[in-house]
């Protein structure tokens, strides 16, 4: 299974709980505020939607255009201040996502409450004052009630991301990790800290990029590298490989798509029947996917490999008697040479975003199992993720792609591992 992964965040005083999508492809945490134009008031995800009102929180303050934090956001394109406005005018923002949906609003500063795991596996209730977006307008898929959440939690690298803010406050290290379960009941864990696992391999992050870009060099199917010019994957303004938890499936650079699909079709077991359904390459088999389909390997800078099992590139579409219809879930990024590795690829793996050392690591992992997390004190923290597994609701789509059936919403528990000081 693949799905929309979201988590809880508590904001304001008195604290209110909001459900927000986990998105490593954007930077800002924002939640719906009141009043709001186009914002859904109910959700098909079996969650109660909330809205934030700065006037109802005793610790909230609006960020103005004269604020240094607004200036920082303006430099990265995440803040808007009209030149005709006075310095006391609200610091605003407008974001458009990959699927054309959008939101606009203004920035506020208020308290975020969270659990901090310190030494000896002790959990403390902590808080910090952070800047986040107050959305008063939404458009596109963000307006649809069937998939509505309260906002988006951006885990990008810029100064206004919560990751950067908490690090600058000394609350958490400049590293976060996730392990997203791909099973039907969903769940997983999101850690503001570093998951440690013997099988982790690391490759450098491409510097000075707005997203988490990696240097993909080649793709192999059953050990045979595809005939794709490596220059196709070189990072530029129009090319590159992005890791994005806010994208549900995966998108392959246009020039790499046909060789990839052809190699999969040529390597399937003889008992598998191939067909094209609704423009997608599909297969019918009565055997297990692991025995019927090849393994794909992505090779990154330094010869670092990422193994992609059939469940990480196929989507189950239907089943009849003992046979199952599987279709390739990786989409062609039509007319673009950008590859996006979304949740279909990221699930059932530990991913570590080590921003302090500008690298990313991963390892295959059963995300229902416990994980070890290291803090700056060097102590490993033992976290049982199993207790956090929640099935969000019925099958729904993510914001960033048009996808067929087989989508599950998954609630992910978030923990913050302290740097040694409590706030």
C-alpha positions as CSV (number, residue, x, y, z in Angstrom):
1,X,0.0,0.0,0.0
2,X,1.0,3.6,-0.4
3,X,-0.7,6.6,1.1
4,X,-1.0,10.1,2.5
5,X,1.1,10.4,5.6
6,X,0.1,12.9,8.2
7,X,0.8,13.7,11.8
8,X,-0.5,15.8,14.8
9,X,0.9,19.2,15.9
10,X,-0.3,21.2,18.9
11,X,-0.3,25.0,18.6
12,X,-1.4,28.0,20.6
13,X,-2.4,28.7,24.2
14,X,-4.7,27.0,25.1
15,X,-3.2,24.3,22.8
16,X,-5.2,23.0,19.9
17,X,-4.4,19.9,17.9
18,X,-4.1,20.0,14.1
19,X,-3.6,17.2,11.6
20,X,-1.0,18.2,9.0
21,X,0.4,16.3,6.0
22,X,4.2,15.5,6.2
23,X,5.9,17.1,3.2
24,X,9.6,17.1,2.7
25,X,9.1,18.9,-0.6
26,X,8.2,22.3,1.0
27,X,9.4,24.4,3.9
28,X,6.6,26.0,5.8
29,X,4.3,24.7,8.5
30,X,0.8,26.2,7.9
31,X,-2.6,25.5,9.3
32,X,-6.1,26.7,8.3
33,X,-7.1,29.9,10.1
34,X,-10.5,31.6,10.6
35,X,-11.9,33.1,8.5
36,X,-10.7,31.2,5.4
37,X,-11.9,31.3,1.8
38,X,-12.2,27.9,0.0
39,X,-11.1,26.0,3.1
40,X,-12.9,22.7,3.7
41,X,-14.9,22.4,6.9
42,X,-15.2,18.6,7.0
43,X,-13.0,15.7,6.1
44,X,-13.5,12.3,4.7
45,X,-10.5,11.1,6.6
46,X,-12.4,10.5,9.9
47,X,-10.8,13.5,11.5
48,X,-12.3,16.6,13.0
49,X,-11.0,19.7,11.2
50,X,-9.8,22.6,13.3
51,X,-8.9,26.2,12.5
52,X,-6.5,28.5,14.3
53,X,-7.5,31.9,15.5
54,X,-4.5,34.1,16.6
55,X,-6.9,36.2,18.6
56,X,-8.0,33.2,20.7
57,X,-4.4,32.3,21.7
58,X,-2.8,34.3,24.6
59,X,0.7,33.7,23.2
60,X,0.1,34.5,19.5
61,X,1.4,37.5,17.7
62,X,1.3,38.4,14.0
63,X,4.6,38.8,12.1
64,X,5.0,42.2,10.5
65,X,7.0,43.1,7.4
66,X,9.6,44.8,9.7
67,X,10.4,41.5,11.5
68,X,13.7,40.0,10.7
69,X,12.0,36.6,10.2
70,X,9.9,38.1,7.5
71,X,12.9,39.4,5.8
72,X,14.5,36.0,5.9
73,X,11.4,34.5,4.3
74,X,11.3,37.2,1.7
75,X,14.8,36.3,0.6
76,X,13.8,32.7,-0.1
77,X,10.5,33.5,-1.7
78,X,8.4,32.3,1.2
79,X,7.2,35.7,2.4
80,X,5.4,38.6,0.6
81,X,5.4,42.2,1.6
82,X,3.9,44.7,-0.8
83,X,6.3,47.7,-1.4
84,X,3.4,50.1,-0.8
85,X,2.7,48.5,2.6
86,X,3.9,50.0,5.9
87,X,6.4,48.1,8.0
88,X,3.6,47.2,10.4
89,X,1.7,45.4,7.7
90,X,1.3,41.6,8.1
91,X,4.0,39.4,6.6
92,X,2.2,37.3,4.0
93,X,2.8,34.2,1.8
94,X,1.4,32.5,-1.3
95,X,2.4,28.9,-2.1
96,X,1.5,26.8,-5.2
97,X,2.1,23.0,-5.0
98,X,3.0,20.6,-7.8
99,X,-0.6,19.6,-8.5
100,X,-1.7,23.2,-8.9
101,X,-3.3,23.6,-5.5
102,X,-2.4,26.6,-3.5
103,X,-2.7,28.5,-0.3
104,X,-2.1,32.0,0.9
105,X,-2.2,33.7,4.3
106,X,0.0,35.5,6.8
107,X,2.6,34.5,9.4
108,X,2.1,34.3,13.1
109,X,4.4,33.4,16.0
110,X,3.0,31.1,18.7
111,X,3.8,28.2,20.9
112,X,4.3,24.7,19.5
113,X,3.9,21.8,22.0
114,X,5.6,18.5,21.5
115,X,7.2,15.5,23.3
116,X,10.9,15.6,23.7
117,X,12.8,12.4,24.4
118,X,15.9,13.0,26.5
119,X,18.3,10.6,28.1
120,X,17.2,7.4,29.8
121,X,14.3,7.2,27.4
122,X,12.4,9.8,29.4
123,X,9.7,11.8,27.6
124,X,9.1,15.4,28.6
125,X,6.3,17.7,27.5
126,X,8.1,20.6,25.9
127,X,7.3,23.7,23.9
128,X,8.9,26.4,21.8
129,X,7.9,29.6,20.1
130,X,7.9,29.2,16.3
131,X,6.7,31.0,13.2
132,X,4.1,29.3,11.1
133,X,1.6,30.1,8.4
134,X,-2.0,31.1,9.0
135,X,-4.0,30.1,5.9
136,X,-6.9,32.3,5.0
137,X,-7.3,31.1,1.4
138,X,-7.0,27.7,-0.3
139,X,-7.5,26.4,-3.9
140,X,-7.4,23.3,-6.0
141,X,-7.2,19.9,-4.3
142,X,-6.8,21.6,-0.9
143,X,-10.4,22.6,-1.0
144,X,-11.7,19.0,-1.4
145,X,-13.3,17.6,1.7
146,X,-12.7,13.9,0.9
147,X,-8.9,14.3,1.5
148,X,-8.9,17.4,3.8
149,X,-6.4,17.9,6.6
150,X,-5.7,21.0,8.7
151,X,-2.6,22.0,6.9
152,X,0.9,21.0,5.7
153,X,4.0,20.5,7.7
154,X,7.0,21.4,5.5
155,X,10.3,19.7,6.4
156,X,12.5,21.7,4.0
157,X,15.9,23.3,4.7
158,X,15.1,27.0,4.7
159,X,15.3,29.3,7.7
160,X,11.5,29.4,8.3
161,X,11.1,25.6,8.4
162,X,10.3,24.2,11.8
163,X,13.4,22.0,11.6
164,X,15.6,25.0,11.2
165,X,13.8,27.0,13.8
166,X,14.0,24.3,16.5
167,X,17.6,23.8,15.7
168,X,18.4,27.5,16.1
169,X,16.6,27.5,19.4
170,X,18.7,24.6,20.6
171,X,15.7,22.3,20.9
172,X,16.6,19.6,18.4
173,X,19.5,18.6,16.2
174,X,19.6,19.5,12.5
175,X,18.6,16.0,11.4
176,X,15.3,14.3,11.1
177,X,14.2,10.7,10.1
178,X,11.1,8.8,9.1
179,X,10.0,5.3,8.7
180,X,6.7,5.1,6.8
181,X,4.8,1.8,7.0
182,X,3.5,0.5,3.7
183,X,1.0,-2.1,5.1
184,X,-2.7,-1.7,5.1
185,X,-2.9,-0.4,8.6
186,X,-0.3,2.3,7.9
187,X,1.5,4.3,10.5
188,X,5.2,4.8,11.2
189,X,7.3,7.3,13.0
190,X,8.7,10.7,12.3
191,X,11.7,11.7,14.4
192,X,13.4,15.0,14.8
193,X,16.6,13.3,15.5
194,X,18.8,10.6,13.8
195,X,17.6,7.0,13.6
196,X,20.6,4.7,13.7
197,X,20.6,1.3,12.0
198,X,23.6,-0.8,10.9
199,X,22.4,-1.1,7.3
200,X,22.1,2.6,6.7
201,X,24.0,3.9,3.6
202,X,24.5,7.6,2.9
203,X,24.9,9.8,-0.2
204,X,25.5,13.5,-0.4
205,X,22.7,16.0,-0.7
206,X,23.1,18.4,-3.6
207,X,23.9,21.7,-2.0
208,X,22.1,25.0,-2.7
209,X,18.9,23.4,-3.8
210,X,15.4,24.3,-2.7
211,X,14.5,20.6,-2.4
212,X,16.2,17.4,-1.1
213,X,18.1,16.6,-4.3
214,X,20.3,13.6,-4.7
215,X,22.8,12.7,-7.4
216,X,21.1,9.7,-9.2
217,X,23.6,8.2,-11.6
218,X,22.0,5.1,-13.0
219,X,19.1,2.6,-12.8
220,X,19.4,-1.2,-13.0
221,X,16.7,-3.8,-13.4
222,X,17.8,-7.3,-12.2
223,X,21.3,-6.1,-12.1
224,X,21.4,-4.8,-15.7
225,X,21.9,-1.1,-16.0
226,X,19.5,0.7,-18.3
227,X,20.7,2.4,-21.5
228,X,20.2,5.9,-20.1
229,X,22.7,8.7,-20.5
230,X,23.8,9.7,-17.0
231,X,23.7,13.4,-18.0
232,X,19.9,13.0,-17.9
233,X,20.0,12.9,-14.1
234,X,22.4,15.8,-13.6
235,X,21.0,18.4,-11.2
236,X,20.1,21.8,-12.8
237,X,17.2,24.1,-12.9
238,X,15.3,21.7,-15.2
239,X,16.8,18.3,-14.1
240,X,17.5,16.4,-11.0
241,X,16.2,13.8,-8.5
242,X,14.1,14.9,-5.6
243,X,13.0,13.0,-2.4
244,X,9.5,14.2,-1.5
245,X,7.2,12.7,1.1
246,X,4.5,15.0,-0.1
247,X,4.3,13.1,-3.4
248,X,2.3,9.9,-3.2
249,X,3.7,8.0,-6.1
250,X,7.0,8.5,-8.0
251,X,7.7,10.4,-11.2
252,X,10.5,9.4,-13.6
253,X,12.3,11.8,-15.9
254,X,10.6,11.6,-19.3
255,X,13.7,10.3,-21.1
256,X,14.2,7.5,-18.6
257,X,10.6,6.3,-18.5
258,X,10.4,4.1,-21.6
259,X,13.7,2.2,-20.9
260,X,12.5,1.6,-17.4
261,X,9.1,0.2,-18.3
262,X,10.5,-1.9,-21.2
263,X,13.1,-3.4,-18.9
264,X,10.5,-4.3,-16.3
265,X,8.2,-5.9,-18.9
266,X,11.1,-7.9,-20.3
267,X,12.2,-9.2,-16.9
268,X,8.9,-10.5,-15.5
269,X,8.3,-14.2,-14.9
270,X,7.0,-16.1,-18.0
271,X,3.8,-16.9,-16.1
272,X,3.0,-13.2,-15.9
273,X,0.7,-11.8,-18.6
274,X,1.4,-8.2,-19.7
275,X,-1.3,-5.7,-20.8
276,X,-1.9,-2.0,-21.1
277,X,-4.7,-0.6,-19.0
278,X,-5.8,3.0,-19.2
279,X,-2.4,3.9,-20.8
280,X,-0.4,2.2,-18.1
281,X,1.8,-0.9,-18.3
282,X,0.1,-3.6,-16.2
283,X,0.5,-7.3,-15.4
284,X,-1.7,-10.1,-14.3
285,X,-0.2,-12.8,-12.1
286,X,-1.3,-15.4,-9.6
287,X,2.1,-15.7,-8.0
288,X,3.7,-13.4,-5.4
289,X,5.1,-10.1,-6.7
290,X,8.6,-10.9,-5.3
291,X,8.8,-14.1,-7.3
292,X,7.2,-12.6,-10.5
293,X,8.9,-9.2,-10.9
294,X,12.5,-8.0,-11.0
295,X,14.2,-5.9,-8.4
296,X,15.2,-2.3,-9.4
297,X,18.3,-0.7,-8.0
298,X,18.9,3.1,-8.0
299,X,22.6,4.0,-7.9
300,X,23.6,7.4,-6.4
301,X,26.8,9.3,-6.1
302,X,29.5,7.3,-4.4
303,X,28.1,4.0,-5.8
304,X,25.5,4.0,-3.1
305,X,22.6,1.7,-4.0
306,X,18.9,1.9,-3.1
307,X,17.0,-1.4,-3.6
308,X,13.5,-0.9,-4.9
309,X,11.3,-4.0,-4.4
310,X,8.3,-4.7,-6.7
311,X,6.0,-3.3,-4.0
312,X,7.9,0.0,-4.4
313,X,7.2,0.4,-8.1
314,X,3.9,-1.5,-8.5
315,X,0.3,-0.7,-7.5
316,X,-2.3,-3.3,-7.0
317,X,-5.4,-2.4,-9.1
318,X,-7.7,-5.3,-8.9
319,X,-8.0,-9.0,-8.1
320,X,-10.1,-11.7,-9.7
321,X,-10.1,-15.2,-8.3
322,X,-6.5,-16.0,-7.6
323,X,-5.0,-13.5,-10.0
324,X,-4.0,-9.9,-9.3
325,X,-3.7,-6.9,-11.6
326,X,-0.6,-4.9,-10.9
327,X,0.3,-1.7,-12.7
328,X,3.6,0.3,-12.7
329,X,3.0,3.0,-10.2
330,X,5.9,5.2,-11.3
331,X,4.5,7.9,-13.6
332,X,6.1,9.5,-16.6
333,X,7.1,13.1,-15.8
334,X,5.8,14.3,-19.1
335,X,8.1,16.8,-20.8
336,X,10.3,17.1,-17.8
337,X,13.6,15.5,-16.8
338,X,13.0,15.7,-13.1
339,X,12.7,12.5,-11.1
340,X,10.6,12.6,-7.9
341,X,10.8,9.8,-5.4
342,X,7.6,9.8,-3.4
343,X,6.0,7.7,-0.8
344,X,5.7,4.6,-3.1
345,X,9.5,4.4,-3.0
346,X,10.0,5.8,0.5
347,X,7.7,3.4,2.4
348,X,9.2,0.4,4.4
349,X,12.5,2.2,4.6
350,X,14.3,4.3,7.2
351,X,15.2,7.7,5.7
352,X,17.6,10.0,7.5
353,X,17.9,13.7,6.4
354,X,21.2,14.7,8.0
355,X,21.2,18.5,7.2
356,X,24.2,19.1,9.5
357,X,26.4,17.0,7.3
358,X,24.4,17.5,4.0
359,X,23.7,13.9,3.4
360,X,20.8,11.5,3.2
361,X,20.8,7.9,4.4
362,X,18.4,5.0,4.0
363,X,17.9,1.3,4.8
364,X,15.2,-1.3,4.2
365,X,13.3,-1.7,7.4
366,X,10.1,-3.1,8.9
367,X,8.6,0.2,10.2
368,X,6.4,-1.6,12.7
369,X,9.5,-2.5,14.6
370,X,11.4,-0.4,17.2
371,X,14.1,2.0,16.1
372,X,17.2,3.4,17.8
373,X,17.7,7.1,17.8
374,X,20.9,8.9,18.8
375,X,21.1,12.3,20.5
376,X,24.0,14.7,20.8
377,X,24.8,13.1,24.1
378,X,25.6,9.9,22.2
379,X,22.9,7.8,24.0
380,X,20.7,5.7,21.8
381,X,17.0,6.0,22.4
382,X,14.7,2.9,22.0
383,X,11.4,3.8,20.4
384,X,8.6,1.3,19.9
385,X,6.8,2.6,16.8
386,X,4.3,-0.1,17.0
387,X,2.2,1.7,19.6
388,X,1.8,4.6,17.2
389,X,0.2,2.7,14.2
390,X,-3.1,4.2,13.3
391,X,-5.2,3.6,10.2
392,X,-6.3,7.1,9.1
393,X,-9.4,6.1,7.2
394,X,-10.6,4.9,3.8
395,X,-8.6,5.0,0.6
396,X,-7.8,8.6,-0.4
397,X,-5.4,10.4,-2.7
398,X,-2.5,12.7,-1.8
399,X,-2.4,16.4,-2.8
400,X,0.4,16.1,-5.3
401,X,-0.7,13.5,-7.8
402,X,-3.7,12.0,-9.6
403,X,-3.7,8.4,-8.5
404,X,-5.8,5.2,-8.9
405,X,-7.3,3.2,-6.2
406,X,-5.2,1.7,-3.4
407,X,-4.4,4.8,-1.4
408,X,-4.5,4.7,2.4
409,X,-4.2,7.7,4.8
410,X,-1.7,7.0,7.5
411,X,-1.2,8.8,10.8
412,X,2.5,9.0,11.8
413,X,3.6,9.7,15.3
414,X,6.2,12.5,15.7
415,X,8.9,12.6,18.4
416,X,11.5,15.2,19.0
417,X,14.9,14.1,20.4
418,X,16.4,16.8,22.5
419,X,19.9,18.3,22.2
420,X,20.4,18.3,25.9
421,X,18.4,21.4,27.0
422,X,14.8,21.5,27.8
423,X,12.4,24.2,27.0
